[in-house]
Each structure stands twice: as C-alpha cells, then as structure tokens.
Amino acid sequence: MTVVVFCHLPQQEDTFYLQYLASVILSTFFFVSGFLKKKNLTIKESAKKYGYALLIPYIIYNVIYYPYWAAKFYIEHGSITFTDALKPIAGTLLGQLNSSFSCELNGVTWFLIALFIMHILTDVLNKNKHGKTIMLILSVITMILYGANKYYHYAPYITYHGLIRCLCFFFMGNLFQQKGFLQALNLRKDVIIGTSTLLLSLILFYWHINEDRFVLHIILYYVVNFVSVYAFIYLSKSLNNIKSRIITLISIGTMLIFGLHRIMIGVIDYIIEKAIGISNITYDWYECLIIVLVIQIVLLPIIIYQSKWPLLFGKKHNFYQKKAL
C-alpha cells in the first residue's frame, strides 16, 4: 500500500525506481489476492461474498469522492453543467469508463471491479474439469490483449486495462494456493531467493524499458513481473518473524487507503500549491515517502475503529469480532 500511494504522488515520472515500482507492484497485489482467495465457494456464494466485500465499497468510495470531484472541477473550469455532473456518475456505474457520455470518478477503485470479476471467473473455472487449461489460455490471451492495447490504445478503459494486465497473476496466485506452494519457511533460502530474484527483475526491467522492439518489450514486462512476484513474496517470507501492529493495520486498511488516498493527495497538493504560490507541484522521493506516511497515519484511527464503519472495509462485522468468534 505504501508503494501504491507513493506511485500516485506527482513526481518526476522518468526515474528508474518509479517506473519499476509502478510496473511491478500490482502484480504482487493480485497474486496475493488469488493466493488468499477462499476455497470451495459455489458461484452463488462467491457472488454474494465478493459482491458485498468489493462492489458495495466500490459504490461507497465513489460516492465519497464525488463532492471532491465536483469541487475540483468547479475550481478548474469556473462552472459545472448538469451534463458535466452526470458524466462521472455514468462512469462509475460503467466501471470507470471514459467516453463521450461518461468519465472516471475515483479511478483507482477499478481494482474492486476487476477483483470481483477475477473471483467469480476463478470459481467458475475451478469447478470445470478443464479449468486449469482454460486459465492458461485466458492468461495468454489477456497478455496479448494487454500488449495490443498498449500499442494501439484501442480501449482507454482503466478497468479493462487493469483486468487484462493482472488476470494471469491472480490465476497464478490461486494455483499456488491449490498446490500448497510457498507454505514452508526457511530464512536463509527465503533471503537468497528474494534478493537474487529482486536483482534479476531489476536487470530485466532495465532491458524491458527500451520499447524499440515492442514484442520483446511486452514479453519482458511479464517476465519481469513474474520474477518480481517471487522476489517480494520470498523477501516477505524472510521477514515472517517480525510482528508489527502498524503493518497489520495498514494491511487491514488496504481498501480504505485505496479508496481515500486520491482525495487526500489532491487536498495536500492544493494546500501546498496555494501556500507556496505554484501550480502543478512535483515532489522528490523523500517528500513522497513523508506524505505517504502522513496519509496512512491520518487514516489509522478509522482502521482501528473499523467496527463503526464496516462497509468501508467490505465487512459486516469488525475484524477482531470475527477473530474472536
């Protein structure tokens, strides 16, 4: 979550570290989501569970975002028409679609729509005797579609783009769960695999960012991401004995931070720009880290007392109440 918020802050975009982090972090997120997916759900149970846990928060976070969007639009354009006001509502109902009659509202919430589709699709395929083969075929197809979309820009639709980019990693995580991979802990092995694969992914990424040979560029994108997933998972495993209340809370508050951090970034940018009299501010990397930590700290009280706002977390009951039960 720290990396996601960090990458969304305005900063120099051609730096190697930002390009690398922005390219690989979502792959690990969707891999972990697939790995932690609940087993043996019927399609009806899955639709009910993930509809409640993902689609309701999707609506809530876009409703919360709408007044911010309206205020920002009015400040930037000096007025707002009825048609202008309807476009983000239509965009939200259509999964953050940008078109002549709709526009993104809280664009980062695309991942909730994509996750819902991935969960349902995985449950359907897990019950099919040819499900694993179909997953492989869909993974290859979506990789090709992602490359084609990046080259031709045929679908400037953030949810579709994220879905075809990350579906293979969700499938991969779910397969690892079913096979029982990544369960054993061995500190020395985990550190060696984690550091070596991280170094390999950085080397491959340096090769990948050259787009002169586009097909190779896309192939390397997926190679880099598959290797980086191993790097982050094994490095995380090597830290298994370190217990942190803060990290646990940030983990529990993943959806809240995703849903609200764009508003907080916008407000922080506006205040700083007005205070120092500039527009279109950009930050250095260390300033970005400070802002990320501030955002997370500000949201911690809501996470700690999440029982008061369970719908924000896609839950009916408090995490700790469930744990006690």
N, C-alpha and C positions, 0 to 999 in steps of 0.2 A: 504493500500500500504506500509506503514511503516513496518508492521508486515511481509509482504511477502518478502520484501528486507532483513529485519532482519534475517529471517529464511534461506535465501540463502547464508549468510555470513559464512565462515569457522569458526566453534567454536565447543566446546565440545558437542557432539550430544546426550549424555545420560542424560542431565539435564532435570528435570521435566518440567520447563517452556517452553523450546524449543520444547520438544515432544508435549506438549499440544497445543502450538500456531501453530505448523506445521500441527497438526491433524485437527484443527477446523477452521482455517481462511478461507480456500477455500469454505467451506460450506456456510458461510455467504455471500461471494462474489457471488456465483452462485444463492443463494436465492434472493439477491438484484437484480441481473440481470434479473431473472424471474419476480420479482415484478415490475420492471420498464419497462418491455417489452411493446412495442407499441401494442395497441389493434387493432383488426379487419383488419388485413392485409390479402390480398389474398396471395396464395403461391408464385405467380409471384412477387408481391410487396415485400414480405418478402425476397425472394431470391435476388432480386435486392438491397434492402436496406442493408441487412446484408452481402451480398457478397461484396458490396462496403465498408461497415464500418468495416468488420472483415478480409476478405480474402485478400484484397489489402494491408492493413497494415501488415498482416502476411508475405506476399512476401517481402515487403519493409524492415521489420526488420530483416529478414533472409539475404537479400542482404547486408544490412549494417553490419551484423555480420560476413559475410563470410571472409573478409580480416583479421579480428581479429582471426577467427578460423585458417586460413592458417598460420598466423604469429606464433600463439601459437603452432600449430602442427609442424612447422619447427623448432622452438626453442627446443621442447621436443624430436623430433626424428632425427634432423640433416638433414633431407631431406623430400621431398614430391613428390610422384609419380603422374602420371596422374590419375591412378585409385583412389588413396587417395583423390585427389582433386574432383573427381566426386561423391564420396560417400555422402558427406553432401548435395550436390545438389539433388541427388536422395532422400535422407532422407527428405529434405524439401518438395519436390513435393509429397511425400507419407505421409506427416503429422508427421514428426519427427520419422520415422520408423528406428529402429536399426535392421539390418540384415546383411547377408554376403555381400550384394552389396550396402548397404546404412547405414547411421548413422545420429544421431541427429546433427543439426546445432545449432540453437538458441532454445534449448529445451523448455524454459519457454513459448514460443509462442504457445505451444499446446493448450492453453486455447482459442485461437482465433478460431481454427478449431472446438473444442468441443462446443464453444458457438454458432457458425454458425449452427451446426447440431441440437443443442437443440432448437434454434429459429425456424428453419424450421419444426422440428418434433412437436413442440408445436402448431404451426399454423395449421398444418395438423390435429392434434388431436382435437384442439378446434373447428374445423368445422365438426367433426364427432359426431353423436348423442351418441355414446358410448365412446367418447374421454376420459372422466374422468376415466372410468373403465380401459381403455387401459393404461392410465398414471399410475394408481395404479399397474397394472400387470407388466408394464415395470420397475417401481421403484423397486418392489420386485425382479424381475429377475436380474436387474443390481446390486442390493445389494448382491445377491447370487454370481453373477459372480465376483464381487469385492473380496468377501471373498475367493472364489476358486482361483482367480488369486494370491492373497496374499499367499495362502497356497501352491499352486502347481507351481506358476510362469510360467504359460502356455503361457502368452502373455506379454513379457517385452517391451511393446509398450506404451510410455508415454501418447499419446493422447487417446488411448483406455482405459488405466488405469484411466485417469482423467475423461473421459466421464462416465464410469460405476460407478465411485466413487461419482460423483456430480450430475448426472441427476435428481435424486429424489429431490434434494434441489432446482433446477431450476423449476421443476414442482410445488413444494410446494410454491415457491415464486409467481409464476404465478396464482396459485389457490387463494392465499391470496389476490392478486390484484383483481381478479374477484369477490371475496366475500366482498371486501371492508374492510378487516381486517387491523389493525394497523394504522388506519387513525386518531383516537381520541388521544388527548394529555392530560395527567394528570400527573403532575410532581411527586407527591407522589406515585401514582400507578406505574408509569414507573420505578422509582428508586427502589421500593420494589421488583417488578418482575425482574428487571435487575440484582440486586445484589443477590437475592435468587437463580435465575437460574444459574448465574455465579458460585456461591458457589456449587450448586448441580452438575454442569458439571465438576468442578474440583474434587469433591469427586468421582463421577462416573468414571472419567478418571483415577484416581489413581487405581481403581479396574480394569479398562479396560486394562491397560498396561501389566498386567500379562497374558501371552499368553499360559499358561499351558492348559487351557480349551478353545480351539481355537474358537469353535462356539459361546460360551459366549463372547469371546473377540471381535468378529465381530459384534455381536448384540449390545454389549455395545458401540462399536465405533459409530454406527448410533444413539443410544440413546444420547450419549454424544454430538454428533454434532447437533442433533435436539434441545437439550436443550441449547447449546451454541449459536445457531442462535437466540433464544428468548432472551438470555442474552445480546448479542451485539446489537440487534435491540432495545430492551427496554432501554438499557443504552444510546444508541444514541438518542432515542426519548427524554430522560430526559435532554439531552444537546441541545435541539432544539433551545432554545433562544440565544445560544452563536453563534455569527456570526464571522467567521474568513476568511479573504481573502486567507491566506496560505492554509487552509484546502480546500477551494473551488478550488484553483489552482491545488492542488495535486489530487483532485477528477477529474477535467477536464483532467489532465495529466496522468490518470491511465494507458492508453495504452502506452504512451511514456515511462513511468517509467518501466512498464513491459518489453517493447521491448529492452530497452537500459541498464538496471541495471546490467545484467550479464557481459557485456563488461566493464562497469565501475568498478565492483568488481574485475574482472580479472586484469585490469590495476593497480588498487590500491594495490592489493595483490603483484603483480610483483614488483612495485616500492618499497614497504615496505620491501619485502624479499631481494631485492638487496641492499637496504640501510643498513639493519642490518645484512646481511650475513647469512640468514637462508632460509630453504625451507619448503613448506607446513605449512605456518603460520596459527595459530588459534587465535581468538580474545576473550577477555572477553565480557560479555554482554554490559557493558557500552561503550566499544570501538566500538561494533557493532552499538549501537544507534548513536554514533557520526558519523560513516561512512554513515549510512542510511541518516542522516540529511544532510551531505555534498553532497551526491548523489542527493537528492531531490532539494537542493538549487542550485546546478550546472545546473540542468535541468529546473529550474523555468523560466529563460529568454525565452527558446524555447516555454514553455507553454504559457507564457504571450503574445508572438508574434506568436501564432499558426497560424494566418492567412497567414503567409509566407510559412508554411509547413502543409497545411490542411490534406494532405494524411496520414501524420504520426498519425493523430488523427481519421482517418476514416471519415473525413468530407470533404464536397465540399466548405463550407463557414466557416468563423470564427464564433465561438460560440456566440460572442457578436453581430455580424451582424444578425444572426438568431434570437437572442433575440429581437433585435430592430425591425426586420420585423414582 
